[in-house]
């Protein structure tokens, strides 16, 4: 049960971060809270949600590789915007947030329990004499 709670908290925090940071950036707010949230966003999103799909067992490996992937994707996105003369950081944040939310939804969809346990229909038929 503790693993389920841990995963739910992790997904909730990543989902909240994926929604809150683009909204704060679109509203053009300032302050220390936005800076801290933006740093947390760019260190975790979209790397960790994408790596959740791989089912890594080690939380340390997930955090390290996910953080490195997120920073690398942010640098690549910023570099592509500079080369194409289309500098728009909000667009990059929104794209990363959408990718993150899609990956989190796919991970939750794949992890949901099935409606009937495997073998229950077969066991029921066997017991009924059919």
PyMOL commands that place a pseudoatom at each C-alpha (Angstrom):
pseudoatom trace, name=CA, resn=UNK, resi=1, chain=A, elem=C, hetatm=0, pos=[0.000, 0.000, 0.000]
pseudoatom trace, name=CA, resn=UNK, resi=2, chain=A, elem=C, hetatm=0, pos=[2.878, 2.388, 0.692]
pseudoatom trace, name=CA, resn=UNK, resi=3, chain=A, elem=C, hetatm=0, pos=[4.193, 1.996, -2.866]
pseudoatom trace, name=CA, resn=UNK, resi=4, chain=A, elem=C, hetatm=0, pos=[0.773, 2.970, -4.248]
pseudoatom trace, name=CA, resn=UNK, resi=5, chain=A, elem=C, hetatm=0, pos=[0.656, 6.088, -2.067]
pseudoatom trace, name=CA, resn=UNK, resi=6, chain=A, elem=C, hetatm=0, pos=[4.188, 7.035, -3.060]
pseudoatom trace, name=CA, resn=UNK, resi=7, chain=A, elem=C, hetatm=0, pos=[3.390, 6.659, -6.755]
pseudoatom trace, name=CA, resn=UNK, resi=8, chain=A, elem=C, hetatm=0, pos=[0.145, 8.584, -6.393]
pseudoatom trace, name=CA, resn=UNK, resi=9, chain=A, elem=C, hetatm=0, pos=[1.879, 11.452, -4.606]
pseudoatom trace, name=CA, resn=UNK, resi=10, chain=A, elem=C, hetatm=0, pos=[4.627, 11.496, -7.230]
pseudoatom trace, name=CA, resn=UNK, resi=11, chain=A, elem=C, hetatm=0, pos=[2.154, 11.578, -10.106]
pseudoatom trace, name=CA, resn=UNK, resi=12, chain=A, elem=C, hetatm=0, pos=[0.050, 14.217, -8.342]
pseudoatom trace, name=CA, resn=UNK, resi=13, chain=A, elem=C, hetatm=0, pos=[3.020, 16.497, -7.740]
pseudoatom trace, name=CA, resn=UNK, resi=14, chain=A, elem=C, hetatm=0, pos=[4.270, 16.116, -11.324]
pseudoatom trace, name=CA, resn=UNK, resi=15, chain=A, elem=C, hetatm=0, pos=[0.768, 16.733, -12.688]
pseudoatom trace, name=CA, resn=UNK, resi=16, chain=A, elem=C, hetatm=0, pos=[0.290, 19.800, -10.513]
pseudoatom trace, name=CA, resn=UNK, resi=17, chain=A, elem=C, hetatm=0, pos=[3.667, 21.139, -11.597]
pseudoatom trace, name=CA, resn=UNK, resi=18, chain=A, elem=C, hetatm=0, pos=[2.741, 20.512, -15.246]
pseudoatom trace, name=CA, resn=UNK, resi=19, chain=A, elem=C, hetatm=0, pos=[-0.414, 22.578, -14.864]
pseudoatom trace, name=CA, resn=UNK, resi=20, chain=A, elem=C, hetatm=0, pos=[0.718, 25.301, -12.470]
pseudoatom trace, name=CA, resn=UNK, resi=21, chain=A, elem=C, hetatm=0, pos=[3.956, 26.444, -14.135]
pseudoatom trace, name=CA, resn=UNK, resi=22, chain=A, elem=C, hetatm=0, pos=[2.471, 27.091, -17.612]
pseudoatom trace, name=CA, resn=UNK, resi=23, chain=A, elem=C, hetatm=0, pos=[-0.374, 29.018, -15.977]
pseudoatom trace, name=CA, resn=UNK, resi=24, chain=A, elem=C, hetatm=0, pos=[2.034, 31.149, -13.936]
pseudoatom trace, name=CA, resn=UNK, resi=25, chain=A, elem=C, hetatm=0, pos=[4.170, 31.785, -16.989]
pseudoatom trace, name=CA, resn=UNK, resi=26, chain=A, elem=C, hetatm=0, pos=[1.153, 32.682, -19.141]
pseudoatom trace, name=CA, resn=UNK, resi=27, chain=A, elem=C, hetatm=0, pos=[-0.012, 35.117, -16.449]
pseudoatom trace, name=CA, resn=UNK, resi=28, chain=A, elem=C, hetatm=0, pos=[3.499, 36.617, -16.458]
pseudoatom trace, name=CA, resn=UNK, resi=29, chain=A, elem=C, hetatm=0, pos=[3.760, 36.602, -12.693]
pseudoatom trace, name=CA, resn=UNK, resi=30, chain=A, elem=C, hetatm=0, pos=[7.023, 37.303, -10.983]
pseudoatom trace, name=CA, resn=UNK, resi=31, chain=A, elem=C, hetatm=0, pos=[8.589, 36.476, -7.682]
pseudoatom trace, name=CA, resn=UNK, resi=32, chain=A, elem=C, hetatm=0, pos=[10.582, 33.841, -5.947]
pseudoatom trace, name=CA, resn=UNK, resi=33, chain=A, elem=C, hetatm=0, pos=[7.782, 31.250, -5.974]
pseudoatom trace, name=CA, resn=UNK, resi=34, chain=A, elem=C, hetatm=0, pos=[7.613, 31.287, -9.773]
pseudoatom trace, name=CA, resn=UNK, resi=35, chain=A, elem=C, hetatm=0, pos=[11.405, 30.975, -10.018]
pseudoatom trace, name=CA, resn=UNK, resi=36, chain=A, elem=C, hetatm=0, pos=[11.461, 27.968, -7.687]
pseudoatom trace, name=CA, resn=UNK, resi=37, chain=A, elem=C, hetatm=0, pos=[8.527, 26.312, -9.473]
pseudoatom trace, name=CA, resn=UNK, resi=38, chain=A, elem=C, hetatm=0, pos=[10.090, 26.980, -12.904]
pseudoatom trace, name=CA, resn=UNK, resi=39, chain=A, elem=C, hetatm=0, pos=[13.369, 25.422, -11.783]
pseudoatom trace, name=CA, resn=UNK, resi=40, chain=A, elem=C, hetatm=0, pos=[11.531, 22.410, -10.385]
pseudoatom trace, name=CA, resn=UNK, resi=41, chain=A, elem=C, hetatm=0, pos=[9.576, 22.173, -13.645]
pseudoatom trace, name=CA, resn=UNK, resi=42, chain=A, elem=C, hetatm=0, pos=[12.638, 22.204, -15.895]
pseudoatom trace, name=CA, resn=UNK, resi=43, chain=A, elem=C, hetatm=0, pos=[14.483, 19.670, -13.741]
pseudoatom trace, name=CA, resn=UNK, resi=44, chain=A, elem=C, hetatm=0, pos=[11.582, 17.185, -13.653]
pseudoatom trace, name=CA, resn=UNK, resi=45, chain=A, elem=C, hetatm=0, pos=[9.331, 17.780, -16.661]
pseudoatom trace, name=CA, resn=UNK, resi=46, chain=A, elem=C, hetatm=0, pos=[9.146, 15.953, -19.132]
pseudoatom trace, name=CA, resn=UNK, resi=47, chain=A, elem=C, hetatm=0, pos=[11.996, 13.578, -18.220]
pseudoatom trace, name=CA, resn=UNK, resi=48, chain=A, elem=C, hetatm=0, pos=[10.591, 11.903, -15.122]
pseudoatom trace, name=CA, resn=UNK, resi=49, chain=A, elem=C, hetatm=0, pos=[7.058, 11.383, -16.525]
pseudoatom trace, name=CA, resn=UNK, resi=50, chain=A, elem=C, hetatm=0, pos=[8.544, 9.871, -19.687]
pseudoatom trace, name=CA, resn=UNK, resi=51, chain=A, elem=C, hetatm=0, pos=[10.795, 7.585, -17.649]
pseudoatom trace, name=CA, resn=UNK, resi=52, chain=A, elem=C, hetatm=0, pos=[7.848, 6.484, -15.489]
pseudoatom trace, name=CA, resn=UNK, resi=53, chain=A, elem=C, hetatm=0, pos=[6.653, 4.681, -18.606]
pseudoatom trace, name=CA, resn=UNK, resi=54, chain=A, elem=C, hetatm=0, pos=[9.801, 2.522, -18.526]
pseudoatom trace, name=CA, resn=UNK, resi=55, chain=A, elem=C, hetatm=0, pos=[8.992, 1.219, -15.017]
pseudoatom trace, name=CA, resn=UNK, resi=56, chain=A, elem=C, hetatm=0, pos=[12.424, 1.873, -13.521]
pseudoatom trace, name=CA, resn=UNK, resi=57, chain=A, elem=C, hetatm=0, pos=[12.632, 0.279, -10.077]
pseudoatom trace, name=CA, resn=UNK, resi=58, chain=A, elem=C, hetatm=0, pos=[15.176, 2.633, -8.529]
pseudoatom trace, name=CA, resn=UNK, resi=59, chain=A, elem=C, hetatm=0, pos=[13.842, 6.034, -7.446]
pseudoatom trace, name=CA, resn=UNK, resi=60, chain=A, elem=C, hetatm=0, pos=[17.401, 7.392, -7.391]
pseudoatom trace, name=CA, resn=UNK, resi=61, chain=A, elem=C, hetatm=0, pos=[17.995, 6.304, -10.981]
pseudoatom trace, name=CA, resn=UNK, resi=62, chain=A, elem=C, hetatm=0, pos=[14.612, 7.709, -11.984]
pseudoatom trace, name=CA, resn=UNK, resi=63, chain=A, elem=C, hetatm=0, pos=[15.418, 11.087, -10.410]
pseudoatom trace, name=CA, resn=UNK, resi=64, chain=A, elem=C, hetatm=0, pos=[18.948, 11.314, -11.828]
pseudoatom trace, name=CA, resn=UNK, resi=65, chain=A, elem=C, hetatm=0, pos=[18.210, 10.162, -15.359]
pseudoatom trace, name=CA, resn=UNK, resi=66, chain=A, elem=C, hetatm=0, pos=[14.867, 11.984, -15.434]
pseudoatom trace, name=CA, resn=UNK, resi=67, chain=A, elem=C, hetatm=0, pos=[16.491, 15.221, -14.318]
pseudoatom trace, name=CA, resn=UNK, resi=68, chain=A, elem=C, hetatm=0, pos=[19.262, 14.892, -16.887]
pseudoatom trace, name=CA, resn=UNK, resi=69, chain=A, elem=C, hetatm=0, pos=[16.743, 14.101, -19.637]
pseudoatom trace, name=CA, resn=UNK, resi=70, chain=A, elem=C, hetatm=0, pos=[14.590, 17.091, -18.670]
pseudoatom trace, name=CA, resn=UNK, resi=71, chain=A, elem=C, hetatm=0, pos=[17.518, 19.506, -18.688]
pseudoatom trace, name=CA, resn=UNK, resi=72, chain=A, elem=C, hetatm=0, pos=[18.778, 18.094, -21.996]
pseudoatom trace, name=CA, resn=UNK, resi=73, chain=A, elem=C, hetatm=0, pos=[15.348, 18.438, -23.629]
pseudoatom trace, name=CA, resn=UNK, resi=74, chain=A, elem=C, hetatm=0, pos=[15.027, 21.998, -22.318]
pseudoatom trace, name=CA, resn=UNK, resi=75, chain=A, elem=C, hetatm=0, pos=[18.425, 22.916, -23.785]
pseudoatom trace, name=CA, resn=UNK, resi=76, chain=A, elem=C, hetatm=0, pos=[17.591, 21.273, -27.117]
pseudoatom trace, name=CA, resn=UNK, resi=77, chain=A, elem=C, hetatm=0, pos=[14.217, 23.046, -27.254]
pseudoatom trace, name=CA, resn=UNK, resi=78, chain=A, elem=C, hetatm=0, pos=[15.763, 26.419, -26.443]
pseudoatom trace, name=CA, resn=UNK, resi=79, chain=A, elem=C, hetatm=0, pos=[18.510, 25.889, -29.016]
pseudoatom trace, name=CA, resn=UNK, resi=80, chain=A, elem=C, hetatm=0, pos=[15.977, 24.983, -31.714]
pseudoatom trace, name=CA, resn=UNK, resi=81, chain=A, elem=C, hetatm=0, pos=[13.955, 28.102, -30.903]
pseudoatom trace, name=CA, resn=UNK, resi=82, chain=A, elem=C, hetatm=0, pos=[17.090, 30.241, -31.204]
pseudoatom trace, name=CA, resn=UNK, resi=83, chain=A, elem=C, hetatm=0, pos=[18.171, 28.694, -34.498]
pseudoatom trace, name=CA, resn=UNK, resi=84, chain=A, elem=C, hetatm=0, pos=[14.719, 29.079, -36.030]
pseudoatom trace, name=CA, resn=UNK, resi=85, chain=A, elem=C, hetatm=0, pos=[14.364, 32.684, -34.817]
pseudoatom trace, name=CA, resn=UNK, resi=86, chain=A, elem=C, hetatm=0, pos=[11.154, 31.728, -33.019]
pseudoatom trace, name=CA, resn=UNK, resi=87, chain=A, elem=C, hetatm=0, pos=[11.973, 32.467, -29.384]
pseudoatom trace, name=CA, resn=UNK, resi=88, chain=A, elem=C, hetatm=0, pos=[8.847, 31.746, -27.370]
pseudoatom trace, name=CA, resn=UNK, resi=89, chain=A, elem=C, hetatm=0, pos=[9.577, 30.106, -23.988]
pseudoatom trace, name=CA, resn=UNK, resi=90, chain=A, elem=C, hetatm=0, pos=[5.888, 29.770, -23.091]
pseudoatom trace, name=CA, resn=UNK, resi=91, chain=A, elem=C, hetatm=0, pos=[5.330, 27.511, -26.106]
pseudoatom trace, name=CA, resn=UNK, resi=92, chain=A, elem=C, hetatm=0, pos=[8.149, 25.215, -24.995]
pseudoatom trace, name=CA, resn=UNK, resi=93, chain=A, elem=C, hetatm=0, pos=[6.763, 25.031, -21.454]
pseudoatom trace, name=CA, resn=UNK, resi=94, chain=A, elem=C, hetatm=0, pos=[3.268, 24.258, -22.746]
pseudoatom trace, name=CA, resn=UNK, resi=95, chain=A, elem=C, hetatm=0, pos=[4.583, 21.514, -25.055]
pseudoatom trace, name=CA, resn=UNK, resi=96, chain=A, elem=C, hetatm=0, pos=[6.579, 19.965, -22.209]
pseudoatom trace, name=CA, resn=UNK, resi=97, chain=A, elem=C, hetatm=0, pos=[3.552, 20.169, -19.897]
pseudoatom trace, name=CA, resn=UNK, resi=98, chain=A, elem=C, hetatm=0, pos=[1.299, 18.463, -22.450]
pseudoatom trace, name=CA, resn=UNK, resi=99, chain=A, elem=C, hetatm=0, pos=[3.867, 15.715, -23.065]
pseudoatom trace, name=CA, resn=UNK, resi=100, chain=A, elem=C, hetatm=0, pos=[4.211, 15.261, -19.307]
pseudoatom trace, name=CA, resn=UNK, resi=101, chain=A, elem=C, hetatm=0, pos=[0.463, 15.071, -18.695]
pseudoatom trace, name=CA, resn=UNK, resi=102, chain=A, elem=C, hetatm=0, pos=[0.055, 12.580, -21.558]
pseudoatom trace, name=CA, resn=UNK, resi=103, chain=A, elem=C, hetatm=0, pos=[2.864, 10.399, -20.173]
pseudoatom trace, name=CA, resn=UNK, resi=104, chain=A, elem=C, hetatm=0, pos=[1.397, 10.546, -16.657]
pseudoatom trace, name=CA, resn=UNK, resi=105, chain=A, elem=C, hetatm=0, pos=[-2.056, 9.622, -17.983]
pseudoatom trace, name=CA, resn=UNK, resi=106, chain=A, elem=C, hetatm=0, pos=[-0.619, 6.721, -19.974]
pseudoatom trace, name=CA, resn=UNK, resi=107, chain=A, elem=C, hetatm=0, pos=[1.289, 5.511, -16.931]
pseudoatom trace, name=CA, resn=UNK, resi=108, chain=A, elem=C, hetatm=0, pos=[-1.835, 5.656, -14.740]
pseudoatom trace, name=CA, resn=UNK, resi=109, chain=A, elem=C, hetatm=0, pos=[-3.925, 3.959, -17.433]
pseudoatom trace, name=CA, resn=UNK, resi=110, chain=A, elem=C, hetatm=0, pos=[-1.428, 1.113, -17.696]
pseudoatom trace, name=CA, resn=UNK, resi=111, chain=A, elem=C, hetatm=0, pos=[-1.172, 0.741, -13.912]
pseudoatom trace, name=CA, resn=UNK, resi=112, chain=A, elem=C, hetatm=0, pos=[-4.898, 0.601, -13.178]
pseudoatom trace, name=CA, resn=UNK, resi=113, chain=A, elem=C, hetatm=0, pos=[-6.186, -2.700, -11.835]
pseudoatom trace, name=CA, resn=UNK, resi=114, chain=A, elem=C, hetatm=0, pos=[-8.262, -4.844, -14.136]
pseudoatom trace, name=CA, resn=UNK, resi=115, chain=A, elem=C, hetatm=0, pos=[-11.964, -5.292, -13.397]
pseudoatom trace, name=CA, resn=UNK, resi=116, chain=A, elem=C, hetatm=0, pos=[-11.733, -9.060, -12.924]
pseudoatom trace, name=CA, resn=UNK, resi=117, chain=A, elem=C, hetatm=0, pos=[-8.713, -10.896, -11.615]
pseudoatom trace, name=CA, resn=UNK, resi=118, chain=A, elem=C, hetatm=0, pos=[-7.070, -13.344, -14.009]
pseudoatom trace, name=CA, resn=UNK, resi=119, chain=A, elem=C, hetatm=0, pos=[-8.530, -16.808, -13.767]
pseudoatom trace, name=CA, resn=UNK, resi=120, chain=A, elem=C, hetatm=0, pos=[-11.702, -15.825, -11.924]
pseudoatom trace, name=CA, resn=UNK, resi=121, chain=A, elem=C, hetatm=0, pos=[-14.014, -16.589, -14.858]
pseudoatom trace, name=CA, resn=UNK, resi=122, chain=A, elem=C, hetatm=0, pos=[-12.325, -19.930, -15.456]
pseudoatom trace, name=CA, resn=UNK, resi=123, chain=A, elem=C, hetatm=0, pos=[-12.521, -20.790, -11.751]
pseudoatom trace, name=CA, resn=UNK, resi=124, chain=A, elem=C, hetatm=0, pos=[-16.194, -19.837, -11.618]
pseudoatom trace, name=CA, resn=UNK, resi=125, chain=A, elem=C, hetatm=0, pos=[-17.015, -22.017, -14.628]
pseudoatom trace, name=CA, resn=UNK, resi=126, chain=A, elem=C, hetatm=0, pos=[-15.053, -24.918, -13.177]
pseudoatom trace, name=CA, resn=UNK, resi=127, chain=A, elem=C, hetatm=0, pos=[-16.895, -24.716, -9.840]
pseudoatom trace, name=CA, resn=UNK, resi=128, chain=A, elem=C, hetatm=0, pos=[-20.292, -24.531, -11.535]
pseudoatom trace, name=CA, resn=UNK, resi=129, chain=A, elem=C, hetatm=0, pos=[-19.697, -27.761, -13.416]
pseudoatom trace, name=CA, resn=UNK, resi=130, chain=A, elem=C, hetatm=0, pos=[-19.811, -26.166, -16.862]
for i in range(1, 130): cmd.bond("trace and resi %d" % i, "trace and resi %d" % (i + 1))
show_as sticks, trace
zoom trace
